[in-house]
Every structure is written in structure tokens, then in C-alpha cells.
Amino acid sequence: MAKSKRDSMLKTISESIKLESIAEGNESEFEKLFITYHAKLHRFAYLFVHSKELADEIVMDVFYNLWNKRKNLPSVKNLETYLFISVRNLSYTAVKREGRYKFDDLDALEVDIPKYHITPESNLISNENIEEINLAIETLPSKCKMVFKLIREEGFSKKEVSDILNISVKTIDNQISIAVRKIAEVLNVSLESKNYSSYIQTFLFLM
């Protein structure tokens, strides 16, 4: 399913979830919320803990806490961002407990990003270039790939990513610039042309 269509469907479902009803104890409405977000949150937790079992525990804890504090739900302005922040916090706690690396060190994470493929939207890029771009993306710093993943794969805005990762929007802009420069190097093009720079950003983040 195309990203834009998937995001549109998810947005429609999430907007139909009645937080006030959940706050009053509606279990079927809460189940709808769980089904809508579980997979996305599990993918995010896995980036930190690299364990499907632990990621599942973290996500279940998030929903358990959400249900216990359901009376506060109507005051949550951005539910999806709230859920991702909750997963991040519990993931940091789990990683810190295991002592594998600094709990707030995004550059220490191993982040996997789905590969690009030729599509009608990318018909100006050759198959060879697509392969080179995928290789270039794999060499990006982990923080850069995390920002990249949340914007392109999960559809968050830069402000939302800023809140989720607890880093500044300026830092996110810097990470995007790193990705754009890397792809420009691979394609052997100059970014002096604003039009081409914009095209690369569109290609990277809107496909």
C-alpha cells in the first residue's frame, strides 16, 4: 500500500476514535485505539531494544498505563505523538536498565529503513541510482536515520519528531540536510540549485 494512502487510512481511523468515550470506560473504543497503533509503536520500540518480546512488553505497558489514566485522555492534544513519547520513555528505561549504551544516545541505535524501489513518482531516477541511494542511506548516522524513518515511514512532521525524540527542530533540519547532501553526493549533483535540492527532499521524504 502506498504511504500516502496508508497514512490517510490511519488518520481516518485515529480521528474516529472517541477519547471521551474511552475516558468513560468504553473498552471496545479502547480496543480500536490499540489495534490502530500497536504495530507502529512496536516497530518504534524495537529500534531501541532490538527484541520483539521486550518491545511487545513496552507497548503493552504503554497501553496498560493509558487505560489506567484514561480519564486524562480528552486533554491529550496529539494522541499519536503522546503514544510515541511514552514508548520512547519506557524504551530508554529498559535500555538503561540493561546498560547496553547511554539511554539517551540516539547515535548508538541501529535503525533499519525500508529500501526505495522504482515507482512512477521516481521515474527521473534510474534503477542504478536507486540502488546507490539505498546504499547511501545505510551509511547515514543513526540519529539521521531515526529522523528519516519517523518523517518518511511514519508520516510525522518535524515538530512532532522534535517532541518524540526530545531534540530541537534545528537538529532535525541538520539531520535532513545530512541526508540530502549524502544523496546529492551519490547522484553527483550540485545542491546549489534550490530546485534540485527541493526535488531530492521530496524524493526522500514524500515517496
Backbone as ProteinMPNN parsed JSONL, in Angstrom:
{"seq_chain_A": "MAKSKRDSMLKTISESIKLESIAEGNESEFEKLFITYHAKLHRFAYLFVHSKELADEIVMDVFYNLWNKRKNLPSVKNLETYLFISVRNLSYTAVKREGRYKFDDLDALEVDIPKYHITPESNLISNENIEEINLAIETLPSKCKMVFKLIREEGFSKKEVSDILNISVKTIDNQISIAVRKIAEVLNVSLESKNYSSYIQTFLFLM", "coords_chain_A": {"N_chain_A": [[0.841, -1.2, 0.0], [0.551, 2.245, -0.843], [2.382, 4.871, 0.762], [1.075, 7.37, 1.263], [-1.629, 6.681, 0.983], [-1.869, 4.752, 2.976], [-1.298, 6.299, 5.261], [-3.428, 8.078, 5.132], [-5.598, 6.399, 5.575], [-5.01, 5.534, 8.169], [-5.14, 7.957, 9.522], [-7.834, 8.548, 9.228], [-9.011, 6.478, 10.706], [-7.871, 6.958, 13.254], [-8.906, 9.464, 13.836], [-11.495, 8.807, 14.199], [-11.614, 7.615, 16.609], [-12.96, 7.813, 19.781], [-11.987, 9.636, 22.301], [-13.137, 10.665, 24.584], [-15.076, 8.809, 25.116], [-13.534, 6.571, 25.709], [-12.357, 7.513, 28.011], [-14.489, 7.347, 29.678], [-14.62, 4.686, 30.051], [-15.137, 2.945, 27.923], [-14.555, -0.025, 26.548], [-14.487, -1.26, 23.994], [-13.956, 0.866, 22.313], [-11.446, 1.537, 23.207], [-10.104, -0.752, 22.429], [-10.16, -0.408, 19.691], [-8.409, 1.748, 19.47], [-6.076, 0.492, 20.346], [-5.652, -1.487, 18.336], [-5.247, 0.172, 16.156], [-2.803, 1.498, 16.688], [-0.886, -0.315, 17.677], [1.012, -1.842, 16.048], [2.634, 0.17, 14.867], [3.773, 1.353, 17.141], [5.13, -0.807, 18.205], [7.098, -1.274, 16.249], [8.576, 1.045, 16.61], [9.479, 0.846, 19.291], [11.093, -1.371, 19.027], [13.305, -0.409, 17.658], [14.855, 0.666, 19.669], [15.251, -1.371, 21.593], [15.76, -3.787, 20.326], [14.546, -6.292, 20.516], [11.88, -8.378, 20.018], [10.181, -9.409, 21.926], [10.652, -7.822, 24.221], [10.001, -5.339, 23.164], [7.296, -5.726, 22.735], [6.42, -5.99, 25.375], [6.919, -3.415, 26.308], [5.184, -1.856, 24.731], [2.734, -2.939, 25.51], [2.758, -2.178, 28.187], [2.57, 0.575, 27.866], [-0.039, 0.844, 26.842], [-1.424, -0.264, 28.969], [-0.887, 1.589, 31.012], [-2.076, 3.754, 29.812], [-4.779, 3.054, 29.824], [-5.251, 2.915, 32.568], [-4.981, 5.57, 33.203], [-6.984, 6.755, 31.821], [-8.913, 8.76, 32.162], [-7.623, 11.097, 31.722], [-7.316, 11.299, 29.021], [-8.99, 12.936, 27.223], [-7.742, 15.408, 27.366], [-5.407, 15.202, 25.986], [-3.54, 16.484, 23.386], [-2.286, 15.632, 21.002], [-2.59, 12.554, 20.213], [-1.157, 10.433, 18.944], [1.523, 11.33, 18.928], [1.858, 11.524, 21.675], [1.67, 8.811, 22.41], [3.949, 7.758, 21.131], [5.977, 9.154, 22.457], [5.631, 8.098, 24.984], [6.358, 5.431, 24.527], [9.016, 5.845, 23.797], [10.081, 6.786, 26.268], [9.715, 4.563, 28.018], [11.25, 2.732, 26.64], [13.8, 3.866, 26.776], [14.177, 3.572, 29.527], [14.26, 0.775, 29.744], [16.522, 0.16, 28.187], [18.502, 1.556, 29.552], [18.447, 0.155, 31.946], [19.483, -2.287, 31.145], [21.986, -1.496, 30.48], [23.305, -1.292, 28.023], [24.017, 0.829, 26.334], [24.379, 4.426, 26.453], [21.39, 5.737, 27.673], [20.161, 7.853, 26.38], [21.36, 8.139, 23.971], [21.019, 8.599, 20.823], [22.589, 8.177, 18.62], [23.695, 5.743, 19.019], [21.959, 3.816, 18.32], [20.646, 1.13, 16.277], [19.271, 1.485, 13.299], [16.885, 0.447, 11.019], [15.846, 0.991, 7.695], [13.244, 0.842, 5.335], [13.853, -0.125, 1.954], [14.109, 1.909, -1.051], [12.174, 1.724, -4.051], [11.736, 1.56, -7.612], [9.263, 3.715, -8.745], [6.3, 5.249, -10.213], [6.483, 7.883, -9.326], [9.163, 8.256, -9.046], [10.382, 8.293, -11.505], [12.383, 9.749, -12.683], [14.691, 8.916, -11.659], [17.184, 6.523, -12.064], [17.293, 2.885, -12.053], [19.759, 2.009, -11.218], [20.646, 4.255, -9.821], [18.794, 4.247, -7.743], [19.592, 1.987, -6.304], [22.103, 2.879, -5.468], [21.342, 5.034, -3.88], [19.962, 3.72, -1.816], [22.12, 2.356, -0.655], [23.613, 4.538, 0.191], [21.922, 5.676, 2.102], [22.031, 3.735, 4.063], [24.481, 4.283, 5.18], [24.153, 6.524, 6.659], [24.266, 8.446, 9.738], [22.952, 7.102, 12.832], [21.099, 8.713, 14.268], [20.267, 10.408, 12.261], [19.047, 8.585, 10.532], [16.964, 7.768, 12.163], [15.389, 10.105, 12.394], [14.785, 10.385, 9.714], [13.303, 8.021, 9.315], [11.026, 8.4, 10.973], [9.824, 10.608, 9.802], [9.494, 9.902, 7.044], [8.544, 7.182, 6.979], [6.668, 6.97, 9.078], [5.262, 9.298, 8.871], [5.323, 11.687, 10.391], [5.424, 15.192, 11.325], [8.101, 17.644, 11.345], [8.054, 19.042, 13.767], [6.609, 17.271, 15.387], [8.359, 15.088, 15.411], [10.448, 16.277, 16.733], [9.319, 16.543, 19.292], [8.877, 13.842, 19.935], [11.456, 12.644, 19.924], [12.726, 14.311, 21.626], [14.48, 16.356, 20.821], [15.776, 19.321, 19.225], [14.018, 21.241, 16.685], [15.779, 22.446, 14.994], [17.949, 20.693, 15.112], [16.803, 18.539, 13.831], [16.426, 19.619, 11.277], [19.111, 19.847, 10.585], [19.829, 17.149, 10.461], [18.25, 16.31, 8.32], [19.45, 17.794, 6.325], [21.925, 16.555, 6.228], [21.212, 14.055, 5.165], [20.219, 14.832, 2.636], [22.523, 16.004, 1.481], [24.139, 13.75, 1.361], [22.798, 12.088, -0.456], [22.897, 13.732, -2.694], [25.638, 13.687, -3.195], [25.941, 11.023, -3.914], [24.437, 10.937, -6.273], [25.928, 12.619, -7.689], [25.44, 15.394, -8.039], [24.968, 18.965, -7.892], [24.008, 20.911, -5.099], [23.561, 23.542, -5.301], [21.582, 24.402, -6.871], [18.451, 25.312, -5.99], [16.082, 24.188, -6.811], [16.757, 21.537, -7.446], [17.64, 20.654, -5.0], [15.26, 20.79, -3.556], [13.847, 18.884, -4.965], [15.211, 16.507, -4.314], [14.71, 16.385, -1.563], [11.933, 16.065, -1.643], [11.78, 13.604, -2.958], [13.059, 11.948, -1.068], [11.466, 12.103, 1.269], [8.705, 12.086, 0.701], [7.876, 9.907, -0.784]], "CA_chain_A": [[0.0, 0.0, 0.0], [1.33, 3.47, -0.898], [2.476, 5.527, 2.069], [0.051, 8.402, 1.426], [-2.918, 6.017, 1.178], [-1.828, 4.13, 4.304], [-1.398, 7.361, 6.264], [-4.78, 8.632, 5.076], [-6.477, 5.441, 6.237], [-4.713, 5.565, 9.598], [-5.65, 9.216, 10.055], [-9.291, 8.432, 9.297], [-9.336, 5.603, 11.833], [-7.495, 7.602, 14.514], [-9.827, 10.568, 14.091], [-12.8, 8.257, 14.579], [-11.524, 7.105, 17.979], [-13.591, 8.766, 20.696], [-11.218, 9.629, 23.546], [-14.049, 10.912, 25.705], [-15.749, 7.541, 25.388], [-12.549, 5.727, 26.397], [-12.211, 8.083, 29.356], [-15.644, 6.891, 30.459], [-14.503, 3.247, 30.255], [-15.592, 2.178, 26.763], [-13.482, -0.968, 26.212], [-14.437, -1.511, 22.554], [-13.289, 2.035, 21.72], [-10.032, 1.395, 23.573], [-9.575, -1.821, 21.58], [-9.936, 0.207, 18.382], [-7.176, 2.52, 19.612], [-4.984, -0.489, 20.453], [-5.436, -2.086, 17.015], [-4.752, 1.219, 15.258], [-1.435, 1.957, 16.951], [0.033, -1.312, 18.231], [2.112, -2.197, 15.144], [3.525, 1.327, 14.739], [4.501, 1.533, 18.396], [6.039, -1.947, 18.345], [8.25, -1.004, 15.372], [9.368, 2.111, 17.215], [10.155, 0.299, 20.477], [12.121, -2.331, 18.587], [14.505, 0.342, 17.287], [15.633, 0.916, 20.875], [15.556, -2.543, 22.429], [16.192, -4.901, 19.459], [13.954, -7.534, 20.997], [10.447, -8.343, 19.765], [9.479, -9.684, 23.175], [10.741, -6.643, 25.082], [9.23, -4.278, 22.508], [5.885, -6.012, 22.989], [6.182, -5.664, 26.783], [6.912, -1.962, 26.43], [3.953, -1.35, 24.134], [1.623, -3.349, 26.375], [2.822, -1.306, 29.373], [2.067, 1.891, 27.465], [-1.497, 0.767, 26.772], [-1.897, -0.518, 30.333], [-0.845, 2.882, 31.701], [-3.054, 4.629, 29.159], [-6.107, 2.672, 30.314], [-5.351, 3.299, 33.978], [-5.076, 7.031, 33.296], [-7.857, 7.102, 30.698], [-9.689, 9.976, 32.409], [-6.845, 12.24, 31.238], [-7.211, 11.244, 27.566], [-9.572, 14.056, 26.475], [-6.866, 16.589, 27.397], [-4.233, 14.947, 25.15], [-3.713, 17.241, 22.145], [-1.844, 14.818, 19.864], [-2.539, 11.212, 20.794], [-0.094, 9.622, 18.344], [2.791, 11.808, 19.467], [1.843, 11.14, 23.095], [1.968, 7.378, 22.495], [5.345, 7.543, 20.748], [6.814, 9.651, 23.555], [5.522, 7.105, 26.064], [7.191, 4.287, 24.131], [10.415, 6.27, 23.915], [10.47, 6.859, 27.68], [9.844, 3.213, 28.565], [12.374, 2.092, 25.947], [15.012, 4.396, 27.401], [14.301, 2.945, 30.844], [14.661, -0.614, 29.531], [17.892, 0.143, 27.679], [19.357, 1.999, 30.652], [18.49, -0.942, 32.906], [20.381, -3.311, 30.619], [23.331, -0.922, 30.431], [23.955, -1.573, 26.748], [24.606, 2.085, 25.898], [23.732, 5.56, 27.095], [19.967, 5.627, 27.383], [19.684, 8.942, 25.537], [22.296, 8.267, 22.86], [20.366, 8.176, 19.591], [23.591, 7.759, 17.651], [24.107, 4.368, 19.31], [20.909, 2.898, 17.887], [20.717, 0.509, 14.961], [17.976, 1.819, 12.686], [16.66, -0.112, 9.69], [14.907, 1.769, 6.894], [12.842, 0.119, 4.118], [14.539, 0.33, 0.745], [13.334, 2.53, -2.105], [12.008, 0.975, -5.296], [11.286, 2.393, -8.711], [7.826, 3.968, -8.775], [6.003, 6.33, -11.161], [6.912, 9.164, -8.76], [10.623, 8.357, -9.062], [10.816, 7.877, -12.831], [13.57, 10.503, -13.108], [15.836, 8.266, -11.028], [17.397, 5.215, -12.674], [17.35, 1.746, -11.141], [21.115, 2.022, -10.655], [20.685, 5.323, -8.827], [18.001, 3.805, -6.591], [20.45, 1.09, -5.531], [23.138, 3.715, -4.85], [20.684, 5.813, -2.831], [19.73, 2.81, -0.695], [23.402, 2.121, -0.006], [23.993, 5.782, 0.857], [21.077, 5.836, 3.286], [22.525, 2.815, 5.079], [25.681, 4.841, 5.802], [23.806, 7.709, 7.448], [24.313, 8.266, 11.196], [21.72, 6.531, 13.367], [20.133, 9.777, 14.582], [19.749, 10.869, 10.98], [18.127, 7.559, 10.042], [15.782, 7.783, 13.023], [14.596, 11.247, 11.94], [14.369, 9.991, 8.377], [12.285, 6.98, 9.445], [9.805, 8.941, 11.566], [9.194, 11.52, 8.852], [9.087, 9.244, 5.802], [7.779, 5.95, 7.158], [5.535, 7.147, 9.992], [4.483, 10.452, 8.438], [5.285, 12.772, 11.371], [6.011, 16.478, 10.97], [9.366, 17.892, 12.055], [7.733, 19.414, 15.145], [6.243, 16.058, 16.098], [9.595, 14.308, 15.619], [11.159, 17.01, 17.781], [8.715, 16.175, 20.569], [9.047, 12.408, 20.168], [12.855, 12.325, 20.212], [13.222, 15.293, 22.583], [15.573, 17.12, 20.232], [15.248, 20.559, 18.65], [13.682, 21.245, 15.262], [17.025, 22.796, 14.302], [18.715, 19.452, 14.989], [16.139, 17.744, 12.795], [16.795, 20.242, 9.996], [20.507, 19.478, 10.318], [19.852, 15.742, 10.068], [17.7, 16.252, 6.965], [20.481, 18.333, 5.436], [22.93, 15.495, 6.09], [20.664, 13.059, 4.236], [20.146, 15.427, 1.3], [23.891, 16.127, 0.969], [24.651, 12.414, 1.07], [22.173, 11.629, -1.696], [23.44, 14.567, -3.771], [26.974, 13.157, -3.494], [25.767, 9.747, -4.619], [23.944, 11.236, -7.617], [26.92, 13.503, -8.305], [24.783, 16.633, -8.454], [25.216, 20.108, -7.034], [22.836, 21.414, -4.379], [23.47, 24.986, -5.48], [20.265, 24.622, -7.453], [17.401, 25.104, -4.987], [15.073, 23.295, -7.371], [17.194, 20.149, -7.337], [17.651, 20.35, -3.575], [13.872, 20.534, -3.18], [13.442, 17.62, -5.576], [15.78, 15.414, -3.524], [13.957, 16.29, -0.304], [10.627, 15.491, -1.969], [12.006, 12.194, -3.25], [13.422, 11.22, 0.141], [10.503, 12.127, 2.36], [7.292, 12.019, 0.328], [7.558, 8.681, -1.511]], "C_chain_A": [[0.877, 1.25, 0.0], [1.27, 4.184, 0.439], [1.349, 6.529, 2.272], [-1.32, 7.786, 1.682], [-2.992, 5.391, 2.555], [-2.016, 5.168, 5.389], [-2.799, 7.954, 6.307], [-5.762, 7.716, 5.785], [-6.287, 5.475, 7.742], [-5.277, 6.829, 10.234], [-7.162, 9.151, 10.22], [-9.713, 7.597, 10.494], [-9.06, 6.308, 13.159], [-8.441, 8.738, 14.864], [-11.198, 10.075, 14.532], [-12.802, 7.72, 16.004], [-12.03, 8.169, 18.947], [-12.897, 8.693, 22.063], [-12.113, 9.851, 24.759], [-14.75, 9.624, 26.111], [-14.818, 6.579, 26.12], [-12.388, 6.199, 27.836], [-13.334, 7.627, 30.277], [-15.665, 5.377, 30.636], [-14.984, 2.376, 29.114], [-14.461, 1.273, 26.268], [-13.376, -1.229, 24.708], [-13.746, -0.354, 21.829], [-11.798, 1.985, 22.017], [-9.378, 0.312, 22.727], [-9.289, -1.295, 20.174], [-8.634, 1.012, 18.393], [-5.965, 1.587, 19.618], [-4.648, -1.062, 19.076], [-4.827, -1.077, 16.05], [-3.262, 1.486, 15.442], [-0.434, 0.882, 17.364], [1.231, -1.577, 17.327], [3.124, -1.063, 15.011], [4.387, 1.496, 15.986], [5.496, 0.398, 18.615], [7.276, -1.747, 17.485], [9.172, 0.025, 16.006], [10.138, 1.601, 18.426], [11.3, -0.617, 20.08], [13.417, -1.625, 18.19], [15.428, 0.551, 18.482], [16.109, -0.374, 21.537], [16.003, -3.771, 21.646], [15.728, -6.256, 19.966], [12.451, -7.443, 20.796], [9.655, -8.541, 21.056], [9.47, -8.467, 24.087], [9.949, -5.483, 24.49], [7.745, -4.48, 22.771], [5.521, -5.672, 24.436], [6.042, -4.159, 26.972], [5.593, -1.395, 25.905], [2.744, -1.721, 24.996], [1.578, -2.507, 27.645], [2.264, 0.08, 29.062], [0.539, 1.88, 27.435], [-2.11, 0.504, 28.143], [-1.962, 0.799, 31.115], [-1.891, 3.837, 31.135], [-4.469, 4.33, 29.671], [-6.3, 3.102, 31.763], [-5.516, 4.807, 34.163], [-6.029, 7.581, 32.23], [-8.654, 8.381, 30.915], [-8.958, 11.224, 31.929], [-6.819, 12.324, 29.71], [-7.817, 12.443, 26.83], [-8.675, 15.299, 26.437], [-5.61, 16.408, 26.551], [-4.447, 15.595, 23.786], [-3.343, 16.416, 20.911], [-1.601, 13.411, 20.377], [-1.37, 10.397, 20.259], [1.277, 10.031, 18.869], [2.936, 11.408, 20.931], [2.227, 9.67, 23.261], [3.423, 7.091, 22.158], [6.302, 8.03, 21.835], [6.799, 8.666, 24.713], [6.382, 5.885, 25.769], [8.668, 4.638, 24.25], [10.874, 6.256, 25.364], [10.661, 5.477, 28.285], [10.99, 2.452, 27.906], [13.7, 2.563, 26.525], [15.249, 3.737, 28.759], [14.802, 1.512, 30.71], [16.117, -0.714, 29.096], [18.879, 0.554, 28.782], [19.53, 0.883, 31.681], [19.465, -2.033, 32.459], [21.804, -2.807, 30.472], [24.058, -1.154, 29.129], [24.616, -0.337, 26.148], [23.876, 3.21, 26.611], [22.27, 5.608, 26.685], [19.443, 6.729, 26.483], [20.566, 9.144, 24.307], [21.67, 7.739, 21.577], [21.356, 7.691, 18.555], [24.063, 6.328, 17.885], [23.091, 3.345, 18.817], [21.22, 2.294, 16.525], [19.335, 0.667, 14.326], [17.906, 1.252, 11.276], [15.599, 0.708, 8.975], [14.537, 0.965, 5.652], [13.494, 0.711, 2.882], [13.562, 0.979, -0.227], [13.239, 1.57, -3.288], [11.541, 1.948, -6.368], [9.753, 2.494, -8.68], [7.562, 5.051, -9.811], [6.487, 7.685, -10.665], [8.422, 9.353, -8.863], [11.187, 8.062, -10.441], [11.994, 8.681, -13.379], [14.842, 9.91, -12.519], [15.983, 6.868, -11.609], [17.437, 4.128, -11.617], [18.709, 1.683, -10.463], [21.232, 3.082, -9.572], [19.916, 4.941, -7.572], [18.854, 2.915, -5.695], [21.533, 1.887, -4.802], [22.559, 4.533, -3.698], [20.437, 4.948, -1.606], [21.02, 2.53, 0.07], [23.843, 3.359, 0.778], [23.204, 5.983, 2.144], [21.558, 4.934, 4.418], [23.75, 3.362, 5.81], [25.39, 6.07, 6.66], [23.949, 7.423, 8.941], [22.952, 7.818, 11.722], [20.672, 7.598, 13.687], [19.467, 10.28, 13.312], [18.736, 9.873, 10.434], [16.847, 7.514, 10.874], [14.834, 8.915, 12.604], [13.964, 10.923, 10.592], [13.192, 9.016, 8.449], [10.961, 7.552, 9.959], [9.067, 9.873, 10.61], [8.652, 10.753, 7.648], [8.168, 8.051, 6.038], [6.541, 6.149, 8.03], [4.728, 8.402, 9.699], [4.389, 11.602, 9.428], [5.863, 14.065, 10.783], [7.319, 16.65, 11.745], [9.114, 18.263, 13.509], [7.369, 18.184, 15.969], [7.458, 15.188, 16.381], [10.434, 14.953, 16.706], [10.637, 16.618, 19.159], [8.994, 14.709, 20.91], [10.469, 12.073, 20.599], [13.487, 13.272, 21.237], [14.505, 15.97, 22.089], [14.956, 18.326, 19.523], [14.906, 20.382, 17.171], [14.922, 21.589, 14.449], [17.894, 21.559, 14.095], [18.12, 18.577, 13.897], [16.463, 18.298, 11.413], [18.221, 19.871, 9.611], [20.604, 18.037, 9.834], [19.289, 15.553, 8.654], [18.731, 16.741, 5.96], [21.579, 17.304, 5.184], [22.468, 14.467, 5.055], [20.646, 13.593, 2.806], [21.532, 15.54, 0.689], [24.45, 14.77, 0.562], [24.084, 11.897, -0.248], [22.687, 12.432, -2.887], [24.83, 14.086, -4.182], [26.878, 11.879, -4.31], [25.344, 9.978, -6.069], [24.875, 12.166, -8.39], [26.275, 14.764, -8.87], [25.094, 17.734, -7.44], [23.915, 20.563, -6.376], [22.73, 22.931, -4.471], [22.134, 25.358, -6.119], [19.197, 24.297, -6.413], [16.331, 24.141, -5.497], [15.48, 21.84, -7.209], [17.241, 19.722, -5.875], [16.247, 20.01, -3.098], [13.395, 19.204, -3.737], [13.95, 16.436, -4.761], [15.021, 15.262, -2.213], [12.586, 15.672, -0.537], [10.752, 13.997, -2.208], [12.242, 11.397, -1.968], [12.25, 11.077, 1.104], [9.045, 11.959, 1.966], [6.935, 10.761, -0.451], [6.93, 7.647, -0.593]], "O_chain_A": [[1.845, 1.321, 0.757], [0.27, 4.125, 1.154], [0.727, 6.548, 3.333], [-2.089, 8.296, 2.497], [-4.017, 5.47, 3.231], [-2.788, 4.965, 6.326], [-3.304, 8.294, 7.377], [-6.647, 8.177, 6.506], [-7.254, 5.448, 8.504], [-5.821, 6.792, 11.337], [-7.711, 9.631, 11.212], [-10.649, 7.951, 11.211], [-9.883, 6.275, 14.073], [-8.749, 8.961, 16.035], [-11.967, 10.809, 15.152], [-13.859, 7.405, 16.552], [-11.562, 9.307, 18.919], [-13.181, 7.808, 22.87], [-11.875, 9.292, 25.829], [-14.989, 9.378, 27.293], [-15.238, 5.862, 27.029], [-12.293, 5.392, 28.76], [-13.161, 7.531, 31.492], [-16.568, 4.828, 31.267], [-15.218, 1.183, 29.309], [-13.515, 1.749, 25.64], [-12.269, -1.403, 24.199], [-13.034, -0.569, 20.848], [-10.98, 2.349, 21.172], [-8.214, 0.444, 22.348], [-8.304, -1.681, 19.545], [-7.856, 0.96, 17.441], [-4.955, 1.864, 18.971], [-3.479, -1.112, 18.697], [-3.99, -1.432, 15.22], [-2.54, 1.679, 14.464], [0.766, 1.154, 17.397], [2.367, -1.54, 17.799], [4.332, -1.3, 15.037], [5.587, 1.753, 15.89], [6.583, 0.618, 19.151], [8.389, -2.018, 17.934], [10.395, -0.104, 15.949], [11.325, 1.893, 18.572], [12.348, -0.633, 20.725], [14.503, -2.177, 18.365], [16.648, 0.605, 18.323], [17.251, -0.453, 21.991], [16.565, -4.7, 22.226], [16.447, -7.249, 19.853], [11.807, -6.542, 21.332], [8.605, -7.93, 21.258], [8.439, -8.11, 24.656], [9.303, -4.732, 25.219], [7.016, -3.515, 23.005], [4.446, -5.133, 24.698], [5.166, -3.689, 27.696], [4.966, -0.558, 26.554], [1.84, -0.908, 25.187], [0.501, -2.159, 28.128], [1.576, 0.683, 29.885], [-0.101, 2.801, 27.943], [-3.198, 0.997, 28.443], [-2.952, 1.089, 31.786], [-2.506, 4.617, 31.862], [-5.254, 5.245, 29.918], [-7.366, 3.588, 32.143], [-6.107, 5.266, 35.141], [-5.895, 8.725, 31.795], [-9.038, 9.031, 29.942], [-9.568, 12.277, 31.745], [-6.349, 13.319, 29.159], [-7.202, 12.932, 25.882], [-8.838, 16.15, 25.563], [-4.826, 17.345, 26.405], [-5.425, 15.292, 23.102], [-4.02, 16.499, 19.886], [-0.534, 13.111, 20.911], [-0.668, 9.742, 21.028], [2.096, 9.179, 19.215], [4.013, 11.001, 21.367], [3.012, 9.324, 24.144], [4.065, 6.275, 22.819], [7.32, 7.39, 22.102], [7.826, 8.427, 25.349], [7.056, 5.365, 26.657], [9.471, 3.841, 24.736], [11.962, 5.758, 25.656], [11.645, 5.232, 28.982], [11.63, 1.618, 28.547], [14.612, 1.765, 26.739], [16.379, 3.387, 29.1], [15.668, 1.081, 31.471], [16.858, -1.57, 29.578], [19.952, -0.033, 28.919], [20.619, 0.688, 32.221], [20.175, -2.623, 33.273], [22.734, -3.605, 30.351], [25.288, -1.21, 29.107], [25.667, -0.445, 25.517], [22.875, 2.98, 27.29], [21.945, 5.53, 25.501], [18.384, 6.57, 25.875], [20.522, 10.2, 23.676], [21.781, 6.55, 21.279], [21.007, 6.88, 17.698], [24.757, 5.76, 17.041], [23.336, 2.141, 18.888], [21.959, 2.87, 15.726], [18.361, 0.056, 14.766], [18.761, 1.541, 10.439], [14.583, 1.077, 9.563], [15.427, 0.45, 4.974], [13.663, 1.927, 2.786], [12.372, 0.667, -0.244], [14.106, 0.721, -3.494], [11.019, 3.022, -6.067], [9.051, 1.486, -8.599], [8.501, 5.714, -10.253], [6.86, 8.544, -11.464], [8.913, 10.479, -8.777], [12.334, 7.63, -10.561], [12.545, 8.336, -14.425], [15.945, 10.351, -12.843], [15.016, 6.107, -11.646], [17.596, 4.41, -10.43], [18.808, 1.347, -9.283], [21.84, 2.846, -8.528], [20.334, 5.27, -6.462], [18.844, 3.065, -4.473], [21.843, 1.599, -3.646], [23.205, 4.705, -2.665], [20.673, 5.385, -0.48], [21.015, 2.473, 1.299], [24.376, 3.25, 1.882], [23.756, 6.411, 3.157], [21.503, 5.313, 5.588], [24.032, 2.952, 6.936], [26.29, 6.596, 7.315], [23.774, 6.282, 9.369], [21.92, 8.122, 11.124], [19.488, 7.408, 13.407], [18.265, 10.544, 13.285], [17.685, 10.268, 9.929], [15.768, 7.252, 10.343], [13.628, 8.707, 12.477], [12.776, 11.156, 10.365], [12.205, 9.17, 7.73], [9.897, 7.222, 9.435], [7.837, 9.923, 10.606], [7.494, 10.926, 7.269], [7.136, 7.917, 5.38], [5.489, 5.57, 7.76], [3.624, 8.561, 10.221], [3.474, 12.419, 9.33], [6.681, 14.032, 9.865], [7.604, 15.9, 12.678], [9.867, 17.854, 14.393], [7.778, 18.069, 17.124], [7.578, 14.616, 17.464], [11.06, 14.26, 17.509], [11.418, 16.387, 20.083], [9.313, 14.386, 22.054], [10.667, 11.301, 21.538], [14.625, 13.074, 21.662], [15.473, 16.132, 22.833], [13.754, 18.346, 19.254], [15.431, 19.495, 16.498], [15.101, 21.084, 13.34], [18.502, 21.39, 13.039], [18.849, 17.947, 13.13], [16.743, 17.538, 10.485], [18.504, 19.61, 8.442], [21.362, 17.733, 8.914], [19.793, 14.734, 7.885], [18.871, 16.176, 4.876], [22.098, 17.193, 4.073], [23.235, 14.062, 4.181], [21.017, 12.883, 1.871], [21.718, 15.216, -0.484], [25.145, 14.649, -0.447], [24.814, 11.331, -1.061], [22.892, 11.879, -3.968], [25.165, 14.077, -5.366], [27.626, 11.674, -5.266], [25.827, 9.305, -6.98], [24.657, 12.463, -9.565], [26.521, 15.151, -10.012], [25.436, 17.465, -6.288], [22.861, 20.596, -7.012], [21.9, 23.539, -3.794], [21.624, 26.464, -5.94], [19.053, 23.145, -6.003], [15.747, 23.378, -4.726], [14.648, 20.997, -6.873], [16.926, 18.58, -5.542], [16.056, 19.065, -2.333], [12.642, 18.479, -3.086], [13.217, 15.473, -4.538], [14.72, 14.145, -1.794], [12.122, 14.857, 0.261], [9.935, 13.212, -1.724], [11.696, 10.307, -1.798], [12.072, 10.013, 1.696], [8.212, 11.709, 2.837], [5.758, 10.567, -0.756], [6.596, 6.549, -1.038]]}, "name": "protein", "num_of_chains": 1, "seq": "MAKSKRDSMLKTISESIKLESIAEGNESEFEKLFITYHAKLHRFAYLFVHSKELADEIVMDVFYNLWNKRKNLPSVKNLETYLFISVRNLSYTAVKREGRYKFDDLDALEVDIPKYHITPESNLISNENIEEINLAIETLPSKCKMVFKLIREEGFSKKEVSDILNISVKTIDNQISIAVRKIAEVLNVSLESKNYSSYIQTFLFLM"}
